[in-house]
Amino acid sequence: MSGVTISPPRDDVEPVKHETVDRIVTGSATVLPFVALGVAVWQSWGSMLSVLDVVLFVVFYVATALGVTVGYHRHLTHRSFKTKRWVRVTLSVCGSGAVEGPVISWVADHRKHHAFSDQEGDPHSPHVGHGGGWRGTLAGLVHAHMGWLFVHDQRGKRSRYAPDLLADPALRFVDRTFLLWVILGFALPFALGFALGGTLAAGLSGLLWGGAVRMAVLHHVTFSINSLCHTFGRRRFATSDESRNLAWLALPSMGEAWHNNHHAFPTSAAHGLRVWEVDPSALLIRALEATGLAWDVQRISRERQEQRYGS
């Protein structure tokens, strides 16, 4: 063993017990939705797409997307508002149905992203360690979009980046039973398709559109925040990273694509800071506040915004 240097484990990186299994699961969750998307395209081309399929896709897309954006992200990661426990658990369950990872791991990774945004230590920066030129840019985009899911050398350590969530028994339960909520996210559209359509074929079609296709589209919208919104778009505010706003991605991302706004003011409950900046997640938080289910909602004054204007 002489001459061999063993690097000590990083105290901010979550160890992975079964790395190969994790990669197989991640690969399956990445590839299988593409297969389903191909089936969906064939189904649409053959005029077999029904109104029920579209409704199930929209309902489950919006529910799981808001679970991630309002629950995982704005509430649990950045504490942009306070809410009741049952609301927090409901949002976390909906976010789990998006199949983007258990809630506590997701929050730990995202908090680490903000701690090291576009620097060494960022789990999914497109700008670190990929070289220059168009090849480096392309490699960085691939890594930030999906590649980082298959490596584990920068994943946020849960005990360091999410100790508050680990201390919450209800969230630990949602995190521990992640697979249950994933299965439920597929079982419900099948059951609704079968119940409302009246046939097994309608149930399977509901499973396809409300489950697999919904997951595929939402995954790549979410992944685009990490990749596209750190490479392309406008920078209204001066930040230390490469975060950018992409207006065309705002609606499908439920407002997350106002990403430069978010990095300038991470605790803001609204990422769309102008009237015309579409932000469905902020509308949900406003609705929760109006009904007494959210309070201490963090807002950024125009004066604070003007202090951060940049090129």
N, C-alpha and C positions, 0 to 999 in steps of 0.2 A: 504493500500500500504506500510505500515511500514515494514522495513526489506528487501524490495525487491530492488535489485540493477539492474538498467537498463544500460547496456553498451552503451556508446556513439557510434554513427555510425563511421566506419572507413573512414578516409578522402582519402584513396587510393583505395577503393572498390566501384565498380559501383552498385548502387541500382537497384533492379529488381522490376518493377511495378506488373507484372503478372507472378509470379514464376511458378505456376501450368501450365499455358498455355505454358510457355517457355519449361517446362519439357515434355509436351505432344508433342510439335513440335519437340524437340530434339529427343525424343523417336521414333517418326514417321520417322524422317530423318535417324535414326540409323537402325530401324527394316525393313522398306520397301525395302531398297536396298538389304538386305539379301534375301528377298522374290524374288526380281528380279533376284538375282544371282542364286537362285534355278531354276527359269524358264530358265535362260540362260544355265545352266548345262544340263537340260533336252533337250533343243533345240539343243545343241551341240551333245549330245548323239544320238539324232534322225537324225543327219546329215542335219539339216535345217540351220546351220550356213553358211552364205554367205561371200564372199570376201568383199562385201559392208559393212556388219556388222563389220568386223574386221577393215576396213578403218575408219569407223565412230567412233569406239571405240578409236583407236589410235589418230585420229585428235582431238577429243574433250578432250581426256585425256591429251594430250600434251598441248593444248591451255589453259585449266583450271589449270593444274598443274603449268605451267610457270606463269600464272596470279598470283598464290599464291607465288611461290618461288622467282620470279624476281620482281613482282609488290608489293604484300602485304609485303613480307619479306625483300628482300635485298634493294629495293628502299625506300619504305615508312617507314618501321620499323627502318632500320639501316642506311639509307641515304648513301649507298655504291656507288651511282652514281647519277648524275643529268640528267634530261631528259626534253623533251618538255611536255607541259601540255596534249596534245592529246595522247601522248604515255602513260603518267601516268594514264589518264582516261581509255584508252584501256586496259592496264594491270589490272586495278582495276575492270573493268567490267568482264574480263576473270576470275579473281580470285573470284569474286562474284558468277560466274557460277559453281564454285567448291562446293558451298553450305557448306562452313566452317564458315559462319557468315559474317555480314556486315564488310566492310573494316576497319572502324575506331575502332570498337570493337575488331576485330582481332589484330590490331596493338597495342592497349592498353594492351590487355592480354599478348602479346608477349614481349612488353617492360617491363612489370611487371615481367614476367618470368626471364628476364635477370637481373633485379634489385635484385631479391631474389633467384637466381638459386639454387635449391636443399636446400633451407632454408625455414623457416616459412615465408609465404607470396607468395611463388611460386604457381601459380594457378594449376600447374599439375606436381609437382615433385613426383616420385615414392618412395622417400626416407624420406618424412616428415610425421610423425604421423601415421605410419602403423605397428609399432612394428618390432620385429626382427624375425629371422628364415625364413623358407621357406614360412610360412603363411604370414608373413609381406611382404616378397618380392613379393608374388603373389598378395596380396591386393594392394601393391603399383603400380604394373604393371597395374592392372585393373583400378585403379584410374587415372593414368597418360595417359592410352590409351583412355579411354572413360568416366570413372566415373566423372571426373571433369566437364564434360559438363552439368551434372545434378545438380550441386551445385553452389552456387553463393557467397560463403563467401570470395573468394579471387580473383574475377574477376577484371581486371584493370579498374580503373575509367578513363573514356575517357577524362575528362577535365584536369586530372593530367598527364596522360601518352601519350595523343595524342592531345595536344592543337594546334599543327601546322596543323594537318589534319582538325580539327574543324574550323580552320581559312580559309580553302581552300573551296570556294563555289562549285567547280566542284566535289571535293571528298565528300562533304556533300551531294550533289545530288546523287552520286553513292551509298553512304551509305544509304540514305533515301529510295531509290528505289531498295533496295536489292532484294525484291521479284520479281520484273520485270526481273532482270538478271537471277534469278534462273529459272523462267518460260521459258525465252528465251533459256537457256541452255538445256532444254528438247524439246522445240518446234523446234529448228533448226535441230537436228538429225532426228526427225520425218519427217520434211519437206524435208530434203535431201534424206532420205530413200524412201519416197513416190515419189519424183521427179525422182530419179535415178533408183529406182526399179520398178516404174510404177504401184504398187499395194498398197492397204491399208495395207496388211500383211507386205510388205517391209517397209512401214512407221513405223508400230508398232515395227518391229524388229529393225529398226534404233533407235527408242525411247528407246528400251530395252538396246541395247549395247552402243549407243552413249550417253545415258542419265543415266539410273539407274545403270547399271553395271559399267560404267565409274565412277560414283559417289561413289559407294561402294568400288571399288578398291582404288581410290585416297584417300578417307577418311582414310582407314586403313593404307595406306602407310604414310600419314601425321601423323596419330596418333602414328605410330611406332617410329617416330622421338622423340616424347615426352616420350614414354615408353622404347622401346628397346635401343634407342641410349643414354639413361641415365642409362642403366643397363648392357648391353653387348657390347663387342667390345674392340678396342685398344685405348689407351690414349697416343698420341704422345707428347702432350703439357701438362705442369703442369697448371691446372686451379683449382679454388676453389670449383668447382662442380664435378659432376660425368659424365659429357658429354663424349661420346665415338664415335669413327668412326666405321661404319659398311659397309664394302666394298660391300657386296652383295645387299645392299639396295640403293646404290648410283644411279644407273640408273633409277629405277622406281620413286625415290624421286627427280629426276632432280638435283642431287648433294647435297641435303640437309643432307644426311646421313654421310657426313664428318663432324660430329657434334662437335667433340672435336676441330677440326680445327676452326670451326665457333665460339665456345665459347672462344677460345684463342684470336681470332681476329674478333670480332663481326661486324666491319664495312667493312671487306674485301668483295669485290664484288665476289671473287672466294672462294668457300669452298674447292674445290679440289686444294691443294697446290703443288701437284706433277704432272708430266706429265701423269702418269698412273692413277691418281685419276679422274675418269669420273665425269664431271660436266656440263651437258647440259645448266643449267641456266647461268653459266659463259660464255659459248659459245654464248648465245643470247645477253648477255650484251656486249661482244666483238664485235658482229655483229652490234649492235646499235651504238657502239662507232665508228666503221669503217665507218658507213654511216652518222656520224655527229649527230645522235639522242641521244647519251649519251656522257657525258663528266665528268671530275673530278672523274674518276673511281678509287676507292680506291684499292691499291694493297699492299701486304706485302712483303718486301724484305727478301731475304734469311737470312740476318744478324739478322733482327728482329725475324724471326722464330727460329733461333738457340738460341736466348736468352731465349726462352720460353720452350725449350725441357725439358721434365720431364719423369717420370717413367710411 
